[in-house]
């Protein structure tokens, strides 16, 4: 039948290749075959699975869907859709990052595959039992796409197990939203099914990037952590968030048991990875916290990585967006002063006793932090002549933040080369030279490989990490602090993260509230630029504070040399607009028009 033509149910993408070095995931369904023919041919079946994978987001495309500059972590200089969101200039008709249709296409493709892959006798003849593996890979992907929708839009519509035909009657496609808890229960049940079938880890290198039982456990942990959080656990702000038939979409009563489940799910991830966090030694053979944190994101498929998307090209990629203009970079992703201020000193003491929404935070005299003058001698991580704001900070600062006067390592035509970053106004990377400049006076070094020759467009490929063990140490600590405050495991797992970062353990005797703040701080630093912060402040219900505060940076329009103090003055670089409705994306107006049973998100 015409309606069964493959072109009806598949999105044929212009570019795919989830794993560039793997032939399997580079192939696409043949749109000249009908759906019944596809699943009788092994190659076409595998191409169909590749299509299911193709909906995975790619944050390494810096002019694509990357949530970092939407948070208080950073700012883009570019006039991309991020600014439309940050200034509140969006609506159901014109919402940037509107991924509703994309992820539902992925869900429909996954459902078709789950229902039909068993028909591929040729697949199992060549590799007995492989169709069961393929089916559960697709099941995890479908659960992941549902989670991405749930995170962005709140309660969504759970589609029938068998996709509806394109010519289904109008009344059949009118479906209401499921409640948030129903969505969570469905996702978790799907992941539990897949975990029983899939291997814990990729069986060989050609399987890197595929979903596994480890991915299923990790996604379950994150889903349950979100579900236990204040945004979704007894949130009375959503008391009127109901379907048209009166069905409550958000539970109105806090349930501590959700935190218990979240803690158990995170611990299940940890227990399967007894090797612990990734660590790297320096040239002296001793543990090096800076190299450990830096190469965690550069050493592809290291033991801490649970799931990642391999980079499949190097055009307008993350490294070029972060690199100095001297190296043909765009230097467009500028960390905020708020983030810079959060990094502790190397002694583990916070540089400020109180953070301020003004340009004058209160300095902690016990920390050793200075915000005036320049160093007279080199330290372990900073050269002599460095502005004192950047001296004596914790190792993760130097592995993440690019600052004025630092030495930028890169690989030139003749091997490794060093260039000094000039972010002051008249500098080679500064405001006066080009529209490509940092708006905050900082750039990003995290996830930038010193072996890449950005200047000549030759990048060392990397993988964007979706799930890594460090997150689940912090997931576990956060959930346990809410479920069982005072449990010794809370401090233990936070301290393991700090130990790898080269920092001392937390002080003992912290209250539940104090520990909560410490965990949130640790997430902000450890997971910086990994697309957690934007969602964390929403699920914690603190976005009305963090997102309404102006983004601060240094005075990029000032300065003529490295020691010009006018450059180092704190200043507002962007005033953002955040209203309560911005906790969620609006459902696209086109979907509202097609499905009359749908209700729009609050405030939209």
C-alpha positions as CSV (number, residue, x, y, z in Angstrom):
1,X,0.0,0.0,0.0
2,X,1.1,3.5,-0.7
3,X,0.8,4.5,2.9
4,X,3.4,1.9,3.8
5,X,6.0,3.4,1.6
6,X,9.1,4.0,3.6
7,X,9.3,7.6,2.6
8,X,6.1,8.1,4.6
9,X,7.6,7.1,7.9
10,X,11.2,8.0,7.6
11,X,12.9,11.3,7.9
12,X,15.7,11.3,5.3
13,X,18.4,13.6,6.7
14,X,20.9,15.5,4.7
15,X,23.6,14.5,7.2
16,X,23.8,11.7,9.7
17,X,26.8,9.5,10.6
18,X,26.4,9.0,14.3
19,X,29.8,7.3,14.3
20,X,32.0,8.4,11.4
21,X,34.4,5.6,11.6
22,X,31.7,2.9,11.8
23,X,30.1,1.8,8.5
24,X,27.0,0.6,10.3
25,X,25.9,3.9,11.6
26,X,26.7,5.8,8.4
27,X,24.0,4.1,6.4
28,X,20.5,5.3,5.7
29,X,17.2,3.5,4.8
30,X,16.6,3.1,1.1
31,X,13.5,5.2,0.4
32,X,12.8,3.3,-2.8
33,X,11.8,0.2,-0.7
34,X,8.5,-0.2,1.1
35,X,8.5,-1.0,4.8
36,X,7.8,-4.7,4.3
37,X,10.9,-5.0,2.1
38,X,13.2,-3.1,4.5
39,X,13.0,-5.6,7.3
40,X,13.7,-8.6,5.1
41,X,17.1,-7.3,4.2
42,X,19.9,-7.1,6.8
43,X,21.6,-4.0,5.4
44,X,18.4,-2.1,5.1
45,X,17.4,-3.1,8.6
46,X,20.7,-1.7,9.9
47,X,20.2,1.4,7.9
48,X,16.9,1.9,9.5
49,X,18.4,1.6,13.0
50,X,21.0,4.2,11.9
51,X,18.1,6.5,11.2
52,X,16.8,6.0,14.7
53,X,20.2,7.0,16.1
54,X,20.3,10.1,13.8
55,X,17.9,12.1,16.0
56,X,20.5,12.2,18.8
57,X,21.4,15.9,19.4
58,X,24.9,17.1,18.6
59,X,25.9,20.0,21.1
60,X,29.4,20.1,19.5
61,X,27.9,22.1,16.7
62,X,28.3,25.4,18.4
63,X,25.8,27.3,16.1
64,X,23.3,24.5,16.7
65,X,21.4,23.4,19.7
66,X,23.7,24.0,22.7
67,X,22.1,25.1,26.0
68,X,25.2,26.5,27.7
69,X,24.8,30.1,26.6
70,X,21.2,30.0,27.7
71,X,22.3,29.5,31.3
72,X,24.2,31.8,33.7
73,X,27.4,29.9,32.8
74,X,28.2,31.8,29.6
75,X,27.2,34.2,26.8
76,X,27.5,34.0,23.0
77,X,28.7,36.9,21.0
78,X,26.9,35.7,17.9
79,X,23.4,36.8,17.0
80,X,22.1,33.3,17.0
81,X,18.7,32.0,18.3
82,X,20.2,32.0,21.8
83,X,19.8,35.7,22.0
84,X,16.2,35.4,21.1
85,X,15.6,33.2,24.1
86,X,17.8,35.2,26.5
87,X,15.9,38.4,25.6
88,X,12.5,36.8,25.9
89,X,11.7,37.4,22.3
90,X,10.0,34.0,21.5
91,X,6.5,32.5,21.4
92,X,4.7,29.3,20.4
93,X,4.9,30.6,16.8
94,X,8.6,31.4,16.8
95,X,10.4,29.4,19.4
96,X,14.1,28.7,18.8
97,X,15.3,25.2,19.6
98,X,11.8,23.9,19.0
99,X,12.5,20.1,18.9
100,X,9.0,18.8,19.4
101,X,8.6,17.5,15.9
102,X,12.2,16.2,15.6
103,X,12.0,14.0,18.7
104,X,8.6,12.7,17.9
105,X,9.9,11.7,14.5
106,X,12.7,9.8,16.3
107,X,10.1,8.2,18.6
108,X,8.0,7.1,15.6
109,X,11.0,5.7,13.8
110,X,12.1,3.8,17.0
111,X,8.6,2.4,17.5
112,X,8.4,1.1,13.9
113,X,11.8,-0.5,14.3
114,X,10.9,-2.1,17.6
115,X,7.8,-3.6,16.0
116,X,9.4,-4.8,12.8
117,X,13.0,-5.7,13.4
118,X,12.1,-9.3,14.4
119,X,11.2,-9.9,10.8
120,X,14.8,-9.7,9.7
121,X,15.6,-13.4,9.5
122,X,18.8,-12.6,7.6
123,X,20.0,-10.6,10.6
124,X,19.8,-13.4,13.0
125,X,21.1,-16.0,10.6
126,X,24.4,-14.0,10.3
127,X,24.5,-13.0,14.0
128,X,22.1,-15.1,16.2
129,X,20.1,-12.9,18.6
130,X,21.2,-9.6,17.1
131,X,17.6,-8.5,16.4
132,X,16.9,-8.6,20.1
133,X,19.9,-6.4,20.7
134,X,18.9,-4.0,18.0
135,X,15.3,-3.8,19.3
136,X,16.5,-2.8,22.8
137,X,19.0,-0.3,21.4
138,X,16.0,1.4,19.7
139,X,14.0,1.1,22.9
140,X,16.6,3.1,24.9
141,X,16.8,5.7,22.1
142,X,13.0,6.0,22.2
143,X,13.1,6.5,26.0
144,X,15.9,9.1,25.5
145,X,13.8,11.1,23.0
146,X,10.9,11.0,25.4
147,X,13.1,12.3,28.2
148,X,14.4,15.1,26.0
149,X,10.8,16.2,25.3
150,X,9.8,15.8,28.9
151,X,12.8,17.9,30.1
152,X,12.0,20.7,27.6
153,X,8.2,20.7,27.4
154,X,7.0,19.0,30.6
155,X,4.3,16.4,30.3
156,X,4.0,15.0,26.7
157,X,1.9,12.7,24.7
158,X,2.9,9.0,24.9
159,X,2.2,7.6,21.5
160,X,0.7,4.2,20.8
161,X,3.2,1.4,20.6
162,X,2.4,0.9,16.9
163,X,2.7,4.2,15.0
164,X,-0.5,5.5,13.5
165,X,-0.7,5.5,9.7
166,X,-0.2,8.9,7.9
167,X,-3.8,8.8,6.7
168,X,-5.3,8.0,10.1
169,X,-8.7,9.7,10.8
170,X,-8.4,13.0,12.5
171,X,-10.1,11.8,15.6
172,X,-7.4,9.1,16.1
173,X,-4.6,11.6,16.2
174,X,-6.3,13.8,18.8
175,X,-4.4,12.7,21.9
176,X,-4.1,14.5,25.3
177,X,-0.9,14.9,27.3
178,X,0.0,12.2,29.8
179,X,0.8,13.4,33.3
180,X,4.4,14.0,34.2
181,X,4.5,10.9,36.5
182,X,3.0,8.7,33.7
183,X,5.7,9.8,31.4
184,X,8.4,9.0,33.9
185,X,6.9,5.6,34.7
186,X,6.7,4.8,31.0
187,X,10.3,5.8,30.4
188,X,11.6,3.9,33.4
189,X,9.7,0.7,32.5
190,X,11.2,0.9,29.0
191,X,14.7,1.3,30.3
192,X,14.2,-1.6,32.7
193,X,13.2,-3.9,29.8
194,X,16.2,-2.9,27.8
195,X,18.7,-3.3,30.6
196,X,17.8,-7.0,30.9
197,X,18.9,-7.6,27.3
198,X,21.7,-5.3,26.4
199,X,25.3,-5.7,27.5
200,X,26.6,-3.4,30.2
201,X,29.2,-1.9,27.9
202,X,30.1,-1.8,24.2
203,X,31.4,-5.3,23.3
204,X,34.0,-3.8,21.0
205,X,35.2,-0.5,19.5
206,X,32.8,-0.6,16.6
207,X,29.9,-0.4,19.1
208,X,31.0,2.8,20.7
209,X,28.2,5.3,20.6
210,X,25.5,2.6,20.7
211,X,23.1,2.3,23.6
212,X,23.8,-0.3,26.3
213,X,22.5,-1.5,29.6
214,X,24.8,1.1,31.1
215,X,23.2,3.8,29.1
216,X,19.7,2.6,30.2
217,X,20.8,2.7,33.9
218,X,22.3,6.2,33.5
219,X,19.2,7.6,31.7
220,X,17.0,6.1,34.4
221,X,19.0,7.8,37.1
222,X,18.7,11.2,35.4
223,X,15.0,10.8,34.7
224,X,14.3,9.9,38.4
225,X,16.5,12.7,39.7
226,X,14.5,15.2,37.6
227,X,11.2,13.7,38.7
228,X,12.2,14.0,42.4
229,X,13.2,17.6,42.1
230,X,11.0,20.6,43.2
231,X,9.9,21.5,39.7
232,X,8.1,18.1,39.4
233,X,7.6,16.9,42.9
234,X,4.6,18.5,44.6
235,X,4.9,21.8,42.7
236,X,1.8,23.8,43.5
237,X,2.8,26.5,40.9
238,X,1.3,24.0,38.5
239,X,-2.0,23.5,40.3
240,X,-4.0,24.7,37.3
241,X,-1.9,22.8,34.8
242,X,-4.5,20.3,33.6
243,X,-5.8,18.7,30.5
244,X,-9.1,19.9,29.1
245,X,-10.9,17.1,30.9
246,X,-9.6,18.3,34.2
247,X,-6.8,15.7,34.5
248,X,-3.9,17.0,36.7
249,X,-0.7,16.9,34.8
250,X,1.7,17.7,37.7
251,X,1.4,16.0,41.1
252,X,0.5,18.4,43.9
253,X,1.9,16.5,46.9
254,X,5.6,16.2,47.7
255,X,6.7,12.5,47.7
256,X,10.0,11.8,49.5
257,X,10.0,8.3,48.0
258,X,10.9,9.8,44.7
259,X,14.2,10.9,46.2
260,X,14.7,7.4,47.5
261,X,14.2,5.9,44.0
262,X,16.5,8.5,42.5
263,X,19.3,7.7,45.0
264,X,18.9,3.9,44.3
265,X,19.1,4.5,40.6
266,X,22.2,6.6,40.8
267,X,23.8,4.0,43.1
268,X,23.0,1.3,40.6
269,X,25.1,3.1,38.0
270,X,28.0,3.6,40.4
271,X,28.0,0.0,41.5
272,X,28.5,-1.2,38.0
273,X,31.6,1.0,37.6
274,X,33.9,0.1,40.4
275,X,37.0,1.5,38.6
276,X,35.9,5.0,39.7
277,X,36.6,8.3,38.1
278,X,39.1,8.9,35.2
279,X,42.5,10.0,36.4
280,X,45.7,10.9,34.5
281,X,49.3,11.2,35.6
282,X,51.7,13.9,34.7
283,X,55.1,13.4,33.1
284,X,56.5,12.8,36.6
285,X,54.3,9.7,36.9
286,X,52.2,11.3,39.6
287,X,48.5,12.0,39.6
288,X,47.7,15.4,38.0
289,X,44.3,16.9,38.8
290,X,44.4,19.4,35.9
291,X,45.3,16.8,33.3
292,X,42.8,14.4,34.8
293,X,39.9,16.8,34.3
294,X,41.2,18.2,31.0
295,X,41.7,14.8,29.3
296,X,38.5,13.3,30.7
297,X,36.9,15.1,27.7
298,X,39.7,14.5,25.2
299,X,40.6,10.9,25.9
300,X,37.7,9.4,23.9
301,X,35.9,6.4,25.4
302,X,37.9,6.5,28.6
303,X,36.5,4.3,31.5
304,X,34.4,7.1,33.0
305,X,32.3,7.6,29.8
306,X,29.0,5.8,29.8
307,X,27.6,7.2,26.6
308,X,28.8,9.7,24.1
309,X,28.2,11.0,20.6
310,X,31.4,10.9,18.5
311,X,32.3,14.0,16.6
312,X,31.7,13.5,12.9
313,X,33.3,16.6,11.4
314,X,35.1,19.8,12.2
315,X,33.3,22.6,10.4
316,X,32.1,25.3,12.8
317,X,32.7,23.0,15.7
318,X,33.1,23.6,19.4
319,X,36.9,24.1,19.4
320,X,36.8,26.9,16.7
321,X,34.0,28.7,18.6
322,X,36.2,28.7,21.7
323,X,39.6,29.3,20.3
324,X,41.3,32.8,20.1
325,X,41.0,34.8,16.9
326,X,44.7,34.6,16.5
327,X,44.2,31.0,15.6
328,X,41.3,31.6,13.3
329,X,38.9,30.9,16.1
330,X,35.6,32.7,16.8
331,X,36.2,33.2,20.5
332,X,32.5,33.5,20.9
333,X,31.6,31.3,23.9
334,X,32.4,33.5,26.9
335,X,32.1,32.1,30.4
336,X,30.3,34.5,32.8
337,X,31.9,36.2,35.7
338,X,29.3,34.4,37.9
339,X,30.9,31.1,36.8
340,X,34.4,32.3,37.2
341,X,33.7,33.5,40.7
342,X,32.4,30.0,41.7
343,X,35.8,28.3,41.2
344,X,37.5,27.8,44.5
345,X,41.0,28.6,45.4
346,X,43.6,25.8,45.2
347,X,43.3,25.5,49.0
348,X,39.6,24.6,48.7
349,X,38.3,27.8,50.1
350,X,35.7,29.9,48.3
351,X,37.1,33.2,47.2
352,X,33.9,35.0,48.4
353,X,31.9,34.9,51.6
354,X,28.8,36.1,49.7
355,X,28.0,36.3,46.1
356,X,26.3,39.4,44.9
357,X,24.1,40.4,41.9
358,X,26.2,43.6,41.7
359,X,29.8,44.1,40.6
360,X,31.1,43.8,44.1
361,X,31.0,40.4,45.7
362,X,32.4,40.1,49.3
363,X,35.9,38.7,49.2
364,X,36.8,36.0,51.7
365,X,40.1,37.1,53.3
366,X,40.8,33.5,54.4
367,X,40.9,32.3,50.8
368,X,44.0,34.2,49.7
369,X,42.0,35.6,46.7
370,X,43.0,39.0,45.4
371,X,41.2,41.2,42.8
372,X,43.9,43.8,42.2
373,X,47.4,43.8,40.9
374,X,49.5,41.2,39.0
375,X,51.5,38.2,40.1
376,X,55.3,38.7,40.4
377,X,56.2,35.1,40.1
378,X,54.9,32.1,38.3
379,X,52.7,29.6,40.1
380,X,51.9,26.0,39.3
381,X,49.2,27.0,36.8
382,X,49.7,30.7,36.0
383,X,52.6,32.6,34.6
384,X,54.2,35.7,36.2
385,X,52.3,38.9,35.3
386,X,48.9,37.3,35.6
387,X,46.1,39.4,37.0
388,X,45.6,38.2,40.6
389,X,42.0,37.2,40.0
390,X,43.3,34.2,38.1
391,X,46.1,33.2,40.4
392,X,45.9,30.3,42.8
393,X,42.6,28.9,41.6
394,X,41.6,25.3,41.6
395,X,42.8,23.0,38.7
396,X,39.4,22.8,37.1
397,X,39.5,26.6,36.6
398,X,42.6,26.3,34.4
399,X,41.2,23.3,32.5
400,X,38.0,25.2,31.8
401,X,38.4,29.0,31.6
402,X,40.5,31.0,29.1
403,X,41.6,34.4,30.5
404,X,43.5,37.4,29.4
405,X,47.3,36.8,29.3
406,X,47.2,33.0,29.6
407,X,49.3,30.8,27.3
408,X,47.1,29.0,24.8
409,X,48.6,25.7,23.7
410,X,47.8,24.5,20.2
411,X,49.4,22.4,17.5
412,X,50.7,24.4,14.6
413,X,52.3,23.2,11.4
414,X,55.6,22.7,13.2
415,X,54.2,21.0,16.3
416,X,53.0,22.4,19.6
417,X,52.9,26.1,19.8
418,X,52.0,28.7,22.4
419,X,50.2,32.0,21.9
420,X,49.3,34.5,24.6
421,X,45.6,35.3,24.6
422,X,44.9,39.0,24.2
423,X,41.3,39.8,25.3
424,X,41.8,43.4,26.1
425,X,40.0,45.8,23.6
426,X,43.0,46.5,21.3
427,X,44.4,42.9,21.6
428,X,44.5,40.5,18.7
429,X,41.6,38.6,20.3
430,X,39.9,41.7,21.6
431,X,36.7,43.7,21.0
432,X,38.2,46.2,18.5
433,X,39.5,43.7,16.0
434,X,36.3,41.9,14.9
435,X,32.7,41.0,15.5
436,X,34.2,37.7,16.7
437,X,35.2,38.4,20.3
438,X,34.3,37.4,23.8
439,X,31.5,39.5,25.3
440,X,32.6,38.5,28.9
441,X,36.4,38.8,28.6
442,X,36.9,35.1,28.9
443,X,36.9,32.1,26.6
444,X,36.5,28.4,27.1
445,X,39.3,25.8,27.3
446,X,37.3,22.9,28.5
447,X,36.9,20.3,25.7
448,X,39.5,22.1,23.5
449,X,42.3,19.7,22.5
450,X,45.8,21.3,22.5
451,X,46.7,18.8,19.7
452,X,44.1,20.5,17.3
453,X,45.4,22.8,14.7
454,X,42.4,25.1,14.7
455,X,44.2,27.7,12.6
456,X,44.4,25.3,9.7
457,X,41.1,23.6,10.3
458,X,42.6,20.3,11.5
459,X,40.8,19.2,14.6
460,X,41.4,16.1,16.8
461,X,38.0,14.5,16.8
462,X,36.3,14.1,20.2
463,X,33.1,12.7,21.6
464,X,30.4,14.7,23.3
465,X,29.7,13.0,26.6
466,X,26.1,12.5,27.5
467,X,26.6,10.4,30.6
468,X,29.8,10.0,32.7
469,X,30.4,8.6,36.1
470,X,31.1,11.9,37.8
471,X,27.6,13.1,37.2
472,X,26.2,10.0,39.0
473,X,28.4,10.6,42.0
474,X,26.7,14.0,42.3
475,X,23.2,12.6,41.4
476,X,23.6,10.1,44.2
477,X,24.8,12.7,46.7
478,X,21.9,15.1,45.8
479,X,19.2,12.4,46.0
480,X,20.6,10.9,49.2
481,X,20.8,14.3,50.9
482,X,17.0,14.7,50.3
483,X,16.1,11.1,51.1
484,X,18.5,10.4,54.0
485,X,20.3,13.6,55.2
486,X,23.4,12.8,57.2
487,X,24.1,9.6,55.4
488,X,27.9,9.3,55.2
489,X,27.7,8.4,51.5
490,X,26.7,12.0,50.7
491,X,30.0,13.6,51.6
492,X,31.9,10.5,50.4
493,X,30.8,10.8,46.8
494,X,31.1,14.6,46.7
495,X,34.6,14.3,48.1
496,X,35.6,11.8,45.4
497,X,34.7,14.4,42.8
498,X,36.7,17.0,44.7
499,X,39.6,14.6,45.2
500,X,39.9,14.1,41.4
501,X,39.8,17.9,41.1
502,X,42.7,18.3,43.5
503,X,40.7,19.8,46.3
504,X,40.4,18.9,50.0
505,X,37.3,17.2,51.4
506,X,34.3,19.2,52.5
507,X,34.3,20.3,56.1
508,X,32.3,18.0,58.4
509,X,29.1,18.7,60.2
510,X,27.2,20.4,57.4
511,X,23.5,20.6,57.7
512,X,21.1,19.3,55.1
513,X,20.7,22.8,53.7
514,X,24.4,23.5,53.7
515,X,25.1,20.2,52.0
516,X,22.5,20.9,49.4
517,X,24.2,24.2,48.5
518,X,27.6,22.4,48.4
519,X,26.3,19.8,46.0
520,X,24.7,22.4,43.7
521,X,28.0,24.3,43.7
522,X,29.9,21.2,42.9
523,X,27.6,20.4,40.0
524,X,28.0,24.0,38.6
525,X,31.8,23.6,38.5
526,X,32.3,19.9,37.7
527,X,29.6,19.8,35.0
528,X,30.2,23.3,33.6
529,X,29.5,23.6,29.8
530,X,28.0,20.1,29.7
531,X,24.4,21.3,29.4
532,X,23.4,20.6,32.9
533,X,23.1,24.1,34.5
534,X,20.3,25.3,32.3
535,X,18.1,22.4,33.4
536,X,19.4,22.2,37.0
537,X,18.2,25.7,37.9
538,X,14.8,24.9,36.5
539,X,14.3,21.6,38.3
540,X,15.6,23.2,41.5
541,X,13.1,26.1,41.0
542,X,15.8,28.8,41.4
543,X,15.8,30.0,37.8
544,X,13.8,33.0,38.9
545,X,16.9,34.1,40.7
546,X,19.8,32.9,38.5
547,X,18.2,33.8,35.2
548,X,17.0,37.3,36.2
549,X,20.5,38.4,37.3
550,X,22.4,40.3,34.6
551,X,25.3,38.4,33.1
552,X,28.6,39.9,34.3
553,X,32.0,39.9,32.7
554,X,35.1,42.1,32.3
555,X,35.2,45.4,30.5
556,X,36.0,44.1,27.0
557,X,35.7,47.6,25.4
558,X,38.6,48.8,27.5
559,X,42.3,48.0,27.8
560,X,45.3,48.5,25.5
561,X,47.7,45.9,27.1
562,X,47.9,43.0,29.5
563,X,48.3,45.2,32.6
564,X,45.6,47.8,31.8
565,X,43.4,47.7,34.9
566,X,40.5,49.2,33.1
567,X,39.9,45.8,31.3
568,X,39.6,43.9,34.6
569,X,36.7,45.9,35.9
570,X,33.5,43.9,36.4
571,X,30.6,45.0,34.2
572,X,27.2,43.9,32.9
573,X,27.4,42.3,29.5
574,X,23.8,41.2,29.1
575,X,20.5,41.8,30.8
576,X,18.3,38.8,30.3
577,X,14.5,38.4,30.4
578,X,13.1,35.5,32.4
579,X,9.4,35.0,33.3
580,X,7.8,32.1,35.0
581,X,6.5,30.7,31.7
582,X,10.1,30.3,30.6
583,X,10.5,27.3,32.9
584,X,9.2,25.3,30.0
585,X,9.2,25.7,26.2
586,X,5.8,26.4,24.6
587,X,4.3,23.7,22.6
588,X,4.5,24.7,18.9
589,X,1.4,26.5,17.7
590,X,1.3,24.2,14.7
591,X,0.9,21.2,17.0
592,X,-1.8,23.0,19.0
593,X,-3.7,23.7,15.7
594,X,-3.5,20.0,14.6
595,X,-4.4,18.5,18.0
596,X,-7.3,20.3,19.6
597,X,-7.0,18.2,22.8
598,X,-3.6,19.5,23.6
599,X,-3.2,22.2,26.3
600,X,-0.5,24.8,26.1
601,X,2.2,25.2,28.8
602,X,1.4,27.6,31.6
603,X,1.9,31.3,30.7
604,X,2.2,30.7,26.9
